[in-house]
Amino acid sequence: MTNLGEIINALGGGPAAVAIVGLGFFAWRVLNWWRQDTKEYNAALCEIQKEATESLQASTEAIRALTEMIMRRD
C-alpha cells in the first residue's frame, strides 16, 4: 500500500497536495459511511417488505376462508 507521504510527493508537495490528500481521505470516509448506511437502510426496507407480504398473504387466506364459509351457508 502506498503511504500518504509518497502520494503528497507525487502531487508536488506543499499545502495544496496535503489538502488534496486530506480531501480525498475525507471523501473516502464519507462514501464508506454512506455505503454502510445505505446497506442498513436497504436491509430495513427488505424486512418491512417481507412483513407486509406476509400480512397480505395472511389477509388473503382469511378472506378466502370467510368467502368459503359464506358460500357454504348459501
C-alpha positions in Angstrom: 0.0 0.0 0.0 1.3 3.5 -0.9 1.8 5.7 2.1 0.4 9.3 2.2 3.9 10.8 2.0 4.5 9.2 -1.4 1.2 10.5 -2.7 1.8 14.0 -1.4 5.3 14.0 -3.0 3.8 12.7 -6.3 1.4 15.6 -6.2 4.3 18.1 -5.9 4.2 18.5 -2.1 3.1 21.7 -0.4 -0.2 22.7 1.2 -2.2 22.0 -2.0 -1.1 18.4 -2.1 -1.8 17.9 1.6 -5.3 19.4 1.0 -6.0 17.1 -1.9 -4.9 14.1 0.0 -6.9 15.2 3.1 -10.0 15.9 1.0 -9.6 12.5 -0.8 -9.4 10.7 2.6 -12.4 12.6 3.9 -14.4 11.8 0.8 -13.5 8.1 1.1 -14.6 8.1 4.7 -17.9 9.8 3.9 -18.6 7.4 1.0 -17.8 4.4 3.1 -20.2 5.7 5.8 -22.8 6.3 3.2 -22.4 2.9 1.8 -22.8 1.3 5.2 -25.8 3.4 6.0 -27.4 2.5 2.6 -26.9 -1.2 3.3 -28.6 -0.9 6.7 -31.5 1.1 5.2 -32.0 -1.4 2.4 -32.0 -4.3 4.9 -34.7 -2.5 6.9 -36.7 -1.9 3.8 -36.4 -5.6 2.9 -37.6 -6.6 6.3 -40.6 -4.2 6.1 -41.5 -5.6 2.6 -41.3 -9.2 3.9 -43.6 -8.4 6.8 -46.0 -6.6 4.6 -46.1 -9.5 2.1 -46.7 -12.0 4.9 -49.5 -9.9 6.3 -51.1 -9.6 2.9 -50.9 -13.3 2.4 -52.5 -13.9 5.8 -55.2 -11.4 4.9 -55.8 -13.1 1.6 -56.1 -16.5 3.3 -58.6 -15.1 5.9 -60.7 -13.6 3.1 -60.7 -16.8 1.2 -61.8 -18.8 4.2 -64.5 -16.3 5.0 -65.7 -16.5 1.4 -65.9 -20.3 1.5 -67.8 -20.2 4.8 -70.3 -17.7 3.3 -70.7 -19.8 0.1 -71.4 -23.0 2.2 -74.2 -21.2 4.0 -76.0 -20.3 0.8 
